[in-house]
């Protein structure tokens, strides 16, 4: 998408995924990370965001309202989005892709 001279891209997939410590999935994720398909998202970078109930409260607030997760879970993001990981999995022929719907357009109503 472009807006004048600026170019934007959006990744509408999941923001991150977690892998339980010691699991087979964690071993897979570590392999994907070693191949540059995913990257570990550092703890402190993921959490919840509290939105003030009014603009007056927002103006008075000195904090961002961001509270990082402290559960120690390993979170992974797609390197360049999750598409490269999906392409890799599809080439391995170990998965089957089923698409039920595809977003063609998004229009705001008045």
C-alpha positions in Angstrom: 0.0 0.0 0.0 1.3 3.4 -0.8 0.4 6.9 0.4 2.2 9.4 -1.7 5.9 8.7 -1.3 5.4 6.5 1.7 5.0 2.7 1.5 3.3 0.6 4.1 2.8 -3.2 4.5 0.6 -5.0 6.9 1.0 -8.5 8.3 -2.5 -9.6 9.2 -1.4 -13.0 10.6 -0.9 -13.8 14.2 1.4 -11.4 16.0 3.5 -14.2 17.7 3.3 -17.8 18.8 4.6 -19.5 21.9 6.5 -22.7 22.4 6.3 -24.6 25.7 9.8 -25.3 27.2 11.1 -28.8 26.4 8.3 -29.5 23.8 8.8 -30.9 20.3 7.3 -27.7 19.0 10.0 -25.7 20.8 12.6 -27.8 19.0 10.9 -27.1 15.7 10.8 -23.3 16.5 14.5 -23.4 17.4 15.2 -24.9 14.0 13.1 -22.4 12.2 15.0 -19.6 14.1 18.3 -21.1 13.1 17.2 -21.0 9.4 16.0 -17.3 9.7 12.3 -18.1 9.4 11.3 -16.9 12.8 13.0 -14.8 15.6 12.5 -14.9 19.3 10.6 -11.9 20.6 12.4 -10.6 23.7 10.6 -10.7 27.0 9.4 -7.3 27.9 8.3 -6.5 24.3 4.9 -8.2 24.6 2.2 -7.4 27.1 -1.1 -5.6 27.6 -2.0 -2.0 26.9 -4.4 -0.2 29.1 -6.4 2.5 27.3 -7.5 5.5 29.4 -11.3 5.9 29.7 -11.1 9.5 28.6 -8.8 12.0 26.9 -8.5 13.9 30.2 -7.2 10.7 31.8 -4.8 10.2 29.0 -3.5 13.7 29.2 -2.9 13.3 33.0 -1.2 9.9 32.7 2.5 9.9 32.6 2.8 6.1 31.9 2.0 4.4 28.6 -0.3 1.9 30.3 1.9 -0.9 28.9 2.4 -3.9 31.2 4.9 -6.5 29.8 4.1 -10.2 30.3 6.3 -11.8 33.0 5.5 -15.4 32.4 8.9 -16.2 30.8 7.3 -17.9 27.8 9.3 -18.0 24.6 7.5 -16.0 21.9 8.4 -16.1 18.3 7.6 -13.8 15.4 7.9 -14.4 11.7 11.1 -13.0 10.2 9.6 -10.8 7.4 6.1 -11.9 8.4 4.9 -15.5 8.8 4.6 -16.1 5.0 8.2 -17.4 4.6 7.5 -20.0 7.4 4.3 -21.0 5.7 6.0 -21.3 2.4 8.7 -23.5 4.0 6.1 -25.7 5.6 4.2 -26.1 2.3 7.4 -27.0 0.5 8.1 -29.7 3.1 4.7 -31.3 2.1 4.0 -32.0 5.7 0.9 -29.9 5.9 -2.2 -29.2 3.9 -3.5 -25.7 3.3 -7.2 -25.1 3.6 -8.5 -21.6 3.0 -12.1 -21.0 3.9 -12.3 -17.2 3.2 -10.1 -14.5 1.8 -10.5 -10.8 2.5 -10.8 -9.0 -0.8 -11.7 -5.5 0.3 -12.3 -3.5 3.5 -14.7 -0.5 3.3 -15.7 1.8 6.1 -19.4 2.6 6.3 -20.5 6.2 7.1 
